[in-house]
Amino acid sequence: MKQQADTAPADRFTPENILPLLQTIADLVEKRCHRFLSRNYGLTMPQYQLLLAAMNGGATTLGSLADELNCSRGNLTGVADRLERDGWLVRERSTEDRRVVNIRLTEKGKKVWEIRNALAKEMAEIAKIWSPDEMTIMLRSLERLYTELKGEAVKPTGEKPATEAM
């Protein structure tokens, strides 16, 4: 398979072809992560992402987690309901403001770091197809693309991206 990629026509690697390929790859990686989490821990990707975000922030609200995860509070409520039902987290009213409901991980939920490490090992298997030089080039390219896209996401409408402004 590597030989096919190395001998592909150069015109195949245009932005019109590369960006859909990146989306397809992202979808395949997400499916592999989902399959791993589901088989080994009974979790979905959104559940895992919520647990990670809650672990990073300690006790926090669904509203702040929704903002951090860039999703609606309504969607997150359903995800949190299932995690609470399955013993991964609990909801607790704030002692300072009864209107605020915090999310706290249970002992089971605190194992999210172990899950994260196991998932990282699973994903590292994918990376074995690249040489160290290929990995460096790919990571630099993806970091550059990420920085560019992230910068565009926070700029007001009508402002040119940094690469065009130069």
Steps between C-alpha positions, in 0.01 A plus 500: 500500500785739575635449150166606349501827696860573400429446129164685484478776238602841635176661380315280748642709786311825454312689774174382342610140558705529818242671721224241436762231562584659836129496590473135403808415706361692799174305468685167486714587803190607692329171412803306620505698826128447544533125440786479752314700766177310446654153509731561794313751718142524376551869412419710196735773372280781640491327839877459500551864399270619778686288756835639383374858515354444848826341617699799381268748671406319820146581610346707222163581346343349191489850351874550529564149369270565203697816420831315532383211283329730249163327519151584617401469865202291392724239335736499795215451745409169333863389501533594870175317582639175360837547672324564831274197450808283434690628805767713326394834652260666742322834495525715811335831585744779577509601867550866398223522240220240498425577133841364401539126450857370488623181341739288705666180387453189711786260573402316183503828305844592632638203307466713187880556505553124479255490210681791335834318525351177361345692211831674432669159472228385261549810283879463511456177306376706206811719507730202451445526124717816482873548532617755760567753221156448348344539845682829558395641164140391547475638854644836397262520205197407710598744777529776241159414355349486850648839594369655179151357540484580872606859425226535239241371744566783747537789250209735434322446168669672210851503648756321285691199636859566605647337188304729269575815700876477438 
